[in-house]
Amino acid sequence: MMNLSTDEDKDVIFAPYSSDTKIWDKFLSVDGEIIFDNNPYGVIVPADLTYALDISEFYKGIKSVKDPRTVVILGTNHVPNEYGDIISCGKCLFRTALGDANINFDLVEDMQDKNVALSEDINFIDEQSFLSHVSYIQKYFPDANILPILIDDDADINNLIKLKNWLHDHLKGSDLMILSMNFSNDVSQRVADFHDYSTERTIINFDLNNVFDLSVSSNAALYSFLSFMEIRGAKDVKNFLSHNTQDINDSHVEDTVSYHFFAFFNGEKTISKGITIMSFGDTIEELDLGLVRSWVYDKAYDYRQDISAKKQFRDIRDDGDGFFVGTDFLAYDFDDNDCIDAEQNGLKISFCKFTEKLEEENDLNQADQLDLIIQKSLKSDLIYMIYEFNNGDVSTERSKLMESFVESGADVIVGRGLNKIVPFKYYKGSLIFYSLGDFLTDSKLANELTSSSSGVIVGLDVSLDKFNMYLYPINIESGYPKMMDLAKRQEYFSTFVPISDLPYGSYSIDAEKGFISISR
């Protein structure tokens, strides 16, 4: 339903619950507030009203340190971009339960004149990423003028840079920029929490090159916001609150949304060092993906037209490839007995692979690989290693060899080739995943045999002082991996995690989320 009427020469657009003063009395009558020690130049807040009371406390806290004349609200343009990459509102009258909001039409007109944005009022109808915040501005900053901006998520980067430069020329230090954005949409909480590590580091580190690889509701709007904060010198970032919709659900749901409340202050950035890696069990040669640095979602992808092994990801992708998108590295496979060097968030990483050979060749092979690991350890902050078994089981000899790789510098070792799940081991500050079971099996053979197997995908967040792990137990049916039912996930968690062997006092566990955190 179009939430629009006219008032003389203005298009009246109604904010949520614009005729219900009781709801807004409840939302705005909060006793507490978020404490701000300094004046923020910009903030990131949720794009809907799920946590309306927290949003109110956040704005109330800002009000105590800042009284802006202009408030810029950046939101996502969900109308097809036939109207342009960047949209403002030239004749809008935003009606709230607290009265009509003030719009800075002088700035809107200047944006149009400079070809920075088009004016299309229709785009703002029912656009929650913008409308959710108009009533808060009316309450806490009643004298401020709003500059409404919607950004298409497929916007040309040059238009985003043009917007940043225009904002830098026209906004004052006393003004406030709000980015209305959600994080990790339509995935389970254990997936959302894992992806949010990468998003938070990208924001804190101002890694503009990584913004479009994140799992957020508007990558383009985030790019515009961060680039503006950077040019303004507001690089001191703090995350005040974090939530997930699972927290307010009585039962488990697979489709959740995460929310974060960030504020940006004048100052220099502090690099947050760490990376996320998704690790997989045994796969097939046809899956020729190697090491993937950030999964790219293809909106036009249709698995029914796919003749590659990626077709078998069908049941695990989630909407918009939500399971994969947002991870820094996806470690499907590497070249035998070699290493790939990479860098992310201030960390130097080496991804290596050791493949067992015939017995008469293996001693030399081991010596060469151990020497390679030692050399890499001198230059890398993290060494991640795949250990490819040629057959058999985890013997004492093999276990000792894996431990010798750790002693030579490996931080994470993932075993392949055993076709079964084996509990991992924490050894001298490193992780040894002996076997994660299966990930992909031959779909043609599996269909003939109607076979099934199981495995564990590990979402691993590695920082300088911690390993944070999220476990995703899967069934592989006719070659296609699929997340296990919730009860089975918790059962596999208890068998895969060697709690009795973990260092006392240096780990925490949440079996319901499939989460383990271990100090390094």
C-alpha positions as CSV (number, residue, x, y, z in Angstrom):
1,M,0.0,0.0,0.0
2,M,1.4,3.4,-1.0
3,N,1.9,5.5,2.2
4,L,1.5,8.8,0.3
5,S,-0.8,11.8,0.1
6,T,-0.5,15.4,-1.0
7,D,-0.5,18.7,0.9
8,E,-0.5,21.7,-1.4
9,D,2.8,21.3,-3.3
10,K,4.3,18.6,-1.0
11,D,4.1,14.8,-1.2
12,V,3.2,13.7,2.4
13,I,5.0,10.5,3.3
14,F,4.0,8.9,6.6
15,A,6.5,7.6,9.0
16,P,5.8,4.3,10.9
17,Y,2.9,4.6,13.4
18,S,2.5,8.3,12.4
19,S,-1.1,8.3,13.8
20,D,-0.3,6.3,16.9
21,T,1.0,8.6,19.6
22,K,0.8,5.8,22.3
23,I,3.3,3.6,20.5
24,W,5.7,6.5,20.1
25,D,5.2,7.5,23.7
26,K,6.3,4.0,24.6
27,F,9.3,4.0,22.3
28,L,10.5,7.4,23.4
29,S,9.8,7.3,27.1
30,V,13.0,5.5,28.1
31,D,14.7,6.0,31.4
32,G,18.2,5.1,30.4
33,E,20.5,6.3,27.7
34,I,23.8,5.3,26.0
35,I,26.6,7.2,27.5
36,F,28.8,9.2,25.0
37,D,32.0,10.7,26.3
38,N,32.5,12.6,23.1
39,N,30.6,14.1,20.2
40,P,30.1,11.6,17.4
41,Y,30.3,12.7,13.7
42,G,28.3,9.8,12.5
43,V,26.5,6.6,13.7
44,I,25.3,3.3,12.3
45,V,21.9,2.3,13.6
46,P,19.3,-0.5,12.7
47,A,17.2,0.0,9.7
48,D,13.9,-1.1,11.4
49,L,12.2,-0.8,14.7
50,T,12.8,-4.2,16.1
51,Y,14.9,-2.7,18.9
52,A,13.0,0.6,19.1
53,L,13.8,1.2,22.8
54,D,17.5,0.7,22.3
55,I,17.4,3.1,19.3
56,S,15.7,5.7,21.6
57,E,18.4,5.3,24.3
58,F,21.1,5.7,21.6
59,Y,19.6,8.9,20.2
60,K,19.0,10.2,23.8
61,G,22.7,9.7,24.5
62,I,23.7,11.5,21.3
63,K,21.4,14.4,22.3
64,S,23.4,14.8,25.5
65,V,26.6,15.6,23.6
66,K,25.4,17.0,20.3
67,D,22.7,19.3,18.9
68,P,23.1,19.2,15.1
69,R,21.5,21.7,12.6
70,T,21.5,19.2,9.8
71,V,21.0,15.4,10.1
72,V,21.8,13.3,7.1
73,I,20.0,9.9,6.9
74,L,21.6,7.4,4.5
75,G,19.3,4.5,3.6
76,T,19.0,1.8,1.0
77,N,17.0,2.5,-2.2
78,H,14.9,-0.6,-2.9
79,V,13.2,0.8,-5.9
80,P,14.8,-0.3,-9.2
81,N,17.6,2.1,-10.1
82,E,15.9,3.4,-13.2
83,Y,15.6,6.5,-11.0
84,G,19.4,6.8,-10.5
85,D,22.1,5.6,-8.1
86,I,21.5,8.3,-5.5
87,I,18.1,9.7,-4.6
88,S,16.9,12.6,-2.5
89,C,13.5,14.0,-1.9
90,G,12.6,17.4,-3.4
91,K,8.9,17.8,-2.4
92,C,8.6,15.4,0.6
93,L,6.8,16.2,3.8
94,F,7.6,13.5,6.3
95,R,4.7,13.2,8.8
96,T,5.3,11.7,12.2
97,A,3.3,11.2,15.3
98,L,5.3,14.2,16.7
99,G,4.6,16.5,13.8
100,D,6.1,17.1,10.4
101,A,9.9,16.8,10.0
102,N,12.0,19.6,8.7
103,I,13.8,19.0,5.4
104,N,16.9,20.9,4.2
105,F,15.5,21.6,0.8
106,D,18.4,24.0,0.0
107,L,20.9,21.1,0.2
108,V,18.5,18.8,-1.7
109,E,18.3,21.4,-4.5
110,D,22.1,21.8,-4.5
111,M,22.6,18.0,-4.8
112,Q,20.3,18.1,-7.9
113,D,22.0,21.1,-9.4
114,K,25.4,19.4,-9.0
115,N,24.2,16.1,-10.4
116,V,25.0,14.4,-7.2
117,A,21.4,13.0,-6.7
118,L,18.1,12.9,-8.4
119,S,14.9,13.9,-6.6
120,E,12.3,11.1,-6.6
121,D,9.8,11.3,-3.8
122,I,8.2,8.0,-4.7
123,N,11.3,6.1,-3.6
124,F,10.8,7.1,0.0
125,I,7.3,5.6,0.3
126,D,7.5,2.7,2.8
127,E,11.3,2.8,2.8
128,Q,11.9,1.7,6.3
129,S,15.7,2.3,6.3
130,F,14.8,6.0,6.2
131,L,11.4,6.3,7.7
132,S,12.3,4.4,10.9
133,H,14.4,7.3,12.1
134,V,12.4,10.4,11.1
135,S,10.4,10.3,14.4
136,Y,13.5,9.9,16.5
137,I,15.0,13.0,14.8
138,Q,11.8,14.9,15.5
139,K,11.9,14.0,19.1
140,Y,15.6,14.4,20.0
141,F,16.7,17.0,17.4
142,P,13.5,19.0,16.8
143,D,15.3,22.0,15.4
144,A,17.4,20.0,13.0
145,N,16.8,19.8,9.2
146,I,16.9,16.4,7.6
147,L,18.8,15.6,4.4
148,P,17.3,12.4,3.1
149,I,19.5,10.2,0.9
150,L,18.8,6.7,-0.5
151,I,21.6,4.8,-2.3
152,D,21.1,1.9,-4.7
153,D,23.2,-1.0,-3.8
154,D,24.4,-1.4,-7.3
155,A,25.5,2.2,-7.5
156,D,28.5,3.2,-9.6
157,I,31.5,3.7,-7.4
158,N,32.3,7.0,-9.1
159,N,28.8,8.3,-8.0
160,L,29.6,7.3,-4.5
161,I,32.8,9.2,-4.5
162,K,31.1,12.2,-5.9
163,L,28.6,12.0,-3.1
164,K,31.3,11.8,-0.5
165,N,33.1,14.9,-1.9
166,W,29.8,16.9,-2.0
167,L,29.0,16.0,1.6
168,H,32.5,17.0,2.7
169,D,32.0,20.4,1.0
170,H,28.6,21.1,2.5
171,L,28.3,19.5,6.0
172,K,29.6,21.2,9.1
173,G,31.4,19.5,12.0
174,S,28.4,20.0,14.2
175,D,26.1,18.1,11.8
176,L,25.3,14.4,12.2
177,M,25.3,11.6,9.6
178,I,23.2,8.5,10.3
179,L,23.6,5.2,8.3
180,S,20.5,3.1,8.7
181,M,21.7,-0.5,8.0
182,N,21.1,-4.1,9.2
183,F,23.7,-6.8,9.3
184,S,23.6,-10.4,8.1
185,N,20.1,-10.8,6.9
186,D,18.1,-14.0,6.6
187,V,20.6,-16.5,8.1
188,S,20.8,-18.4,11.4
189,Q,22.3,-16.6,14.3
190,R,25.4,-18.8,14.3
191,V,26.0,-17.8,10.6
192,A,25.2,-14.1,11.4
193,D,27.5,-13.9,14.4
194,F,30.4,-15.4,12.4
195,H,30.0,-13.0,9.4
196,D,29.7,-10.0,11.7
197,Y,33.3,-10.5,12.8
198,S,34.4,-9.6,9.3
199,T,32.0,-6.7,9.0
200,E,33.0,-5.1,12.3
201,R,36.7,-5.3,11.4
202,T,36.1,-3.8,8.0
203,I,34.3,-0.9,9.6
204,I,36.9,-0.4,12.4
205,N,39.7,-0.7,9.9
206,F,38.1,1.5,7.2
207,D,38.8,-1.2,4.7
208,L,36.9,0.3,1.8
209,N,38.2,-2.4,-0.6
210,N,36.4,-5.1,1.5
211,V,33.0,-3.3,2.0
212,F,31.4,-4.9,-1.0
213,D,32.3,-8.4,0.2
214,L,30.3,-8.0,3.5
215,S,27.0,-9.4,4.6
216,V,25.1,-6.2,5.2
217,S,21.8,-4.7,4.0
218,S,23.5,-1.9,2.0
219,N,27.1,-2.3,0.9
220,A,27.0,0.9,-1.2
221,A,25.6,3.0,1.6
222,L,28.2,1.7,4.0
223,Y,30.9,2.6,1.5
224,S,29.6,6.1,1.2
225,F,29.3,6.5,5.0
226,L,32.8,5.1,5.8
227,S,34.5,7.1,3.0
228,F,32.9,10.3,4.4
229,M,33.9,9.5,8.0
230,E,37.4,8.8,6.8
231,I,37.8,12.1,5.0
232,R,36.4,13.9,8.0
233,G,38.9,12.2,10.3
234,A,36.2,10.4,12.4
235,K,38.1,7.1,12.5
236,D,37.8,6.3,16.2
237,V,35.1,3.7,16.2
238,K,33.1,2.1,19.0
239,N,30.4,-0.6,18.8
240,F,28.0,0.2,21.7
241,L,25.3,-2.5,21.2
242,S,24.9,-5.7,19.3
243,H,21.7,-7.8,18.9
244,N,20.2,-10.6,16.9
245,T,16.5,-11.3,16.3
246,Q,17.0,-14.8,17.7
247,D,17.4,-13.3,21.1
248,I,13.8,-12.2,21.2
249,N,12.4,-15.5,19.7
250,D,11.1,-18.2,22.0
251,S,12.1,-20.9,19.6
252,H,14.9,-21.4,17.1
253,V,14.6,-19.7,13.7
254,E,16.8,-20.1,10.7
255,D,16.2,-16.6,9.3
256,T,17.5,-13.9,11.6
257,V,18.9,-10.4,11.4
258,S,21.7,-8.9,13.4
259,Y,21.9,-5.3,14.5
260,H,24.9,-3.1,15.7
261,F,25.1,0.4,17.0
262,F,28.4,2.1,16.0
263,A,29.5,5.6,16.7
264,F,32.4,7.4,15.0
265,F,34.5,10.0,16.8
266,N,37.3,12.4,15.8
267,G,40.6,10.5,16.0
268,E,42.8,7.9,14.4
269,K,41.8,4.3,13.7
270,T,43.1,1.4,15.7
271,I,43.6,-1.6,13.4
272,S,41.6,-4.7,14.5
273,K,43.8,-7.6,13.4
274,G,42.0,-10.9,12.6
275,I,40.5,-12.9,9.8
276,T,37.6,-15.3,9.2
277,I,38.1,-18.6,7.4
278,M,35.5,-21.1,6.4
279,S,36.9,-24.7,6.5
280,F,35.4,-27.7,4.7
281,G,35.6,-31.5,4.8
282,D,36.4,-33.8,2.0
283,T,35.4,-32.6,-1.4
284,I,35.6,-33.8,-5.1
285,E,38.1,-32.9,-7.8
286,E,35.4,-31.3,-9.9
287,L,35.0,-28.5,-7.3
288,D,37.9,-26.5,-8.7
289,L,37.5,-23.4,-6.4
290,G,40.8,-23.5,-4.5
291,L,41.2,-20.6,-2.0
292,V,38.3,-18.2,-2.4
293,R,38.9,-14.7,-1.1
294,S,35.3,-13.4,-0.4
295,W,32.3,-15.1,-2.0
296,V,30.6,-13.0,-4.7
297,Y,26.9,-13.3,-4.9
298,D,25.6,-13.5,-8.4
299,K,22.0,-12.3,-8.5
300,A,21.5,-14.0,-11.9
301,Y,22.7,-17.4,-10.8
302,D,20.4,-20.3,-11.4
303,Y,21.6,-23.7,-10.1
304,R,19.3,-25.5,-12.6
305,Q,21.5,-24.1,-15.4
306,D,24.8,-24.8,-13.5
307,I,26.7,-27.9,-14.8
308,S,29.7,-27.4,-12.4
309,A,30.1,-28.9,-9.0
310,K,28.9,-25.7,-7.4
311,K,25.4,-26.8,-8.3
312,Q,25.7,-29.1,-5.3
313,F,25.7,-26.0,-3.0
314,R,22.0,-25.7,-3.7
315,D,20.7,-26.6,-0.2
316,I,23.3,-24.7,1.8
317,R,23.6,-21.3,0.2
318,D,20.7,-19.6,2.0
319,D,19.0,-16.6,0.4
320,G,21.5,-14.4,-1.5
321,D,24.3,-16.9,-0.8
322,G,24.0,-15.8,2.8
323,F,25.9,-18.8,4.2
324,F,29.1,-17.9,2.2
325,V,28.9,-14.2,1.7
326,G,30.8,-12.2,4.3
327,T,33.7,-14.6,5.0
328,D,37.2,-13.4,4.4
329,F,38.5,-16.7,3.1
330,L,36.9,-19.9,2.0
331,A,39.4,-22.7,2.1
332,Y,38.1,-25.4,-0.4
333,D,41.5,-26.7,-1.5
334,F,45.1,-25.7,-2.3
335,D,47.9,-27.0,-4.6
336,D,49.8,-29.9,-3.1
337,N,52.9,-29.1,-1.0
338,D,52.8,-25.4,-1.7
339,C,51.6,-22.2,0.1
340,I,49.5,-19.2,-0.9
341,D,50.3,-15.9,0.8
342,A,47.6,-13.4,1.6
343,E,47.1,-10.3,3.7
344,Q,44.0,-9.0,5.5
345,N,43.3,-6.7,8.4
346,G,47.0,-6.2,9.2
347,L,47.7,-9.9,9.2
348,K,49.9,-11.9,6.9
349,I,48.6,-15.4,6.2
350,S,50.0,-18.4,4.5
351,F,47.6,-21.1,3.3
352,C,49.6,-24.3,2.8
353,K,48.9,-27.9,1.9
354,F,50.7,-31.1,2.7
355,T,49.7,-34.2,0.8
356,E,50.9,-37.6,1.8
357,K,52.8,-39.6,-0.9
358,L,53.9,-43.2,-1.2
359,E,55.8,-44.4,1.8
360,E,59.2,-44.3,0.0
361,E,58.6,-40.7,-1.0
362,N,57.1,-39.4,2.2
363,D,60.1,-38.9,4.4
364,L,61.6,-36.4,1.9
365,N,58.2,-34.8,1.3
366,Q,57.7,-34.3,5.1
367,A,61.1,-32.7,5.5
368,D,60.5,-30.3,2.6
369,Q,57.1,-29.3,3.9
370,L,58.4,-28.9,7.5
371,D,61.2,-26.6,6.1
372,L,58.6,-24.6,4.1
373,I,56.4,-24.1,7.2
374,I,59.4,-23.0,9.2
375,Q,60.3,-20.4,6.5
376,K,56.7,-19.2,6.3
377,S,56.5,-18.9,10.1
378,L,59.3,-16.3,10.0
379,K,57.2,-14.0,7.7
380,S,53.5,-14.9,8.5
381,D,51.3,-14.0,11.4
382,L,49.1,-17.1,10.7
383,I,49.7,-20.4,8.9
384,Y,46.7,-22.4,7.9
385,M,47.4,-25.8,6.6
386,I,45.4,-28.6,4.8
387,Y,46.8,-32.1,5.6
388,E,45.7,-34.6,2.9
389,F,45.7,-38.2,4.1
390,N,46.2,-40.8,1.4
391,N,44.2,-43.5,3.2
392,G,43.7,-45.1,6.6
393,D,43.1,-43.4,9.9
394,V,44.6,-41.0,12.4
395,S,47.5,-43.1,13.6
396,T,49.9,-42.2,16.4
397,E,52.6,-41.5,13.7
398,R,50.3,-39.2,11.8
399,S,49.2,-37.4,14.9
400,K,52.8,-36.8,15.8
401,L,53.6,-35.5,12.3
402,M,50.7,-33.0,12.6
403,E,52.1,-31.9,16.0
404,S,55.5,-31.4,14.4
405,F,53.9,-29.1,11.8
406,V,52.5,-27.1,14.8
407,E,55.9,-27.0,16.4
408,S,57.3,-25.7,13.2
409,G,54.8,-22.8,13.0
410,A,51.4,-24.0,11.8
411,D,48.5,-22.4,13.6
412,V,45.6,-24.3,12.1
413,I,45.7,-27.8,10.5
414,V,42.7,-29.3,8.7
415,G,42.8,-33.0,7.8
416,R,41.3,-34.3,4.6
417,G,40.7,-37.8,3.2
418,L,39.3,-39.8,6.1
419,N,35.6,-39.5,5.2
420,K,34.6,-39.3,8.8
421,I,34.3,-36.8,11.6
422,V,37.1,-36.8,14.2
423,P,37.2,-34.5,17.3
424,F,39.6,-31.6,17.0
425,K,42.6,-31.1,19.2
426,Y,44.0,-28.0,20.9
427,Y,47.8,-28.4,20.9
428,K,50.3,-25.8,22.1
429,G,48.1,-22.8,21.1
430,S,47.1,-24.2,17.7
431,L,44.1,-26.2,16.4
432,I,44.3,-29.6,14.7
433,F,41.2,-30.6,13.0
434,Y,42.0,-34.3,12.2
435,S,39.0,-34.7,9.9
436,L,35.8,-32.7,9.2
437,G,34.1,-35.6,7.4
438,D,32.6,-34.9,4.0
439,F,31.5,-31.7,2.3
440,L,30.8,-32.8,-1.3
441,T,30.6,-36.3,-2.7
442,D,30.2,-37.5,-6.3
443,S,26.5,-36.7,-7.0
444,K,26.2,-39.2,-9.9
445,L,27.6,-42.1,-7.7
446,A,25.6,-40.9,-4.7
447,N,22.4,-40.9,-6.8
448,E,23.0,-44.4,-7.9
449,L,23.7,-45.6,-4.4
450,T,21.3,-43.2,-2.7
451,S,24.1,-42.7,-0.2
452,S,24.4,-40.2,2.6
453,S,27.2,-39.1,4.8
454,S,28.0,-36.3,7.3
455,G,30.5,-33.6,7.9
456,V,31.2,-30.3,9.8
457,I,31.9,-26.9,8.2
458,V,33.9,-24.8,10.6
459,G,33.6,-21.0,10.6
460,L,36.9,-19.9,12.2
461,D,37.6,-16.4,13.4
462,V,41.3,-15.9,14.2
463,S,42.7,-12.9,16.1
464,L,46.0,-12.3,17.8
465,D,44.7,-13.7,21.1
466,K,41.7,-16.0,20.3
467,F,40.2,-18.7,18.1
468,N,36.4,-18.2,17.8
469,M,34.7,-21.2,16.1
470,Y,31.2,-21.8,14.8
471,L,30.4,-25.3,13.9
472,Y,27.9,-26.1,11.1
473,P,27.2,-29.9,11.0
474,I,25.9,-31.1,7.7
475,N,24.3,-34.1,6.0
476,I,25.4,-34.9,2.5
477,E,22.5,-36.5,0.6
478,S,23.0,-37.7,-2.9
479,G,26.0,-35.5,-3.1
480,Y,24.3,-32.3,-1.8
481,P,25.3,-30.9,1.6
482,K,22.5,-29.6,3.8
483,M,22.5,-28.2,7.4
484,M,21.5,-30.8,10.0
485,D,18.4,-30.3,12.1
486,L,18.9,-28.3,15.2
487,A,18.8,-31.3,17.6
488,K,21.4,-33.1,15.5
489,R,23.7,-30.1,15.4
490,Q,23.9,-30.0,19.1
491,E,24.5,-33.7,19.3
492,Y,27.4,-33.4,16.8
493,F,28.8,-30.4,18.8
494,S,29.2,-32.5,21.9
495,T,31.0,-35.3,20.1
496,F,33.3,-33.0,18.0
497,V,34.4,-30.7,20.8
498,P,36.9,-32.3,23.3
499,I,35.9,-30.2,26.3
500,S,38.0,-32.3,28.8
501,D,41.2,-31.6,26.7
502,L,40.7,-27.8,26.5
503,P,42.9,-25.6,28.7
504,Y,41.1,-24.9,31.9
505,G,39.9,-21.3,32.3
506,S,40.8,-20.2,28.7
507,Y,37.7,-21.2,26.8
508,S,34.0,-20.6,26.6
509,I,31.3,-22.6,24.9
510,D,27.7,-22.1,23.8
511,A,26.4,-25.4,22.4
512,E,23.1,-23.9,21.3
513,K,25.0,-21.5,19.0
514,G,27.6,-24.1,18.1
515,F,30.3,-21.7,19.4
516,I,33.7,-22.2,21.0
517,S,36.2,-19.5,22.0
518,I,39.7,-20.5,23.0
519,S,42.5,-18.2,24.0
520,R,45.7,-18.7,21.9
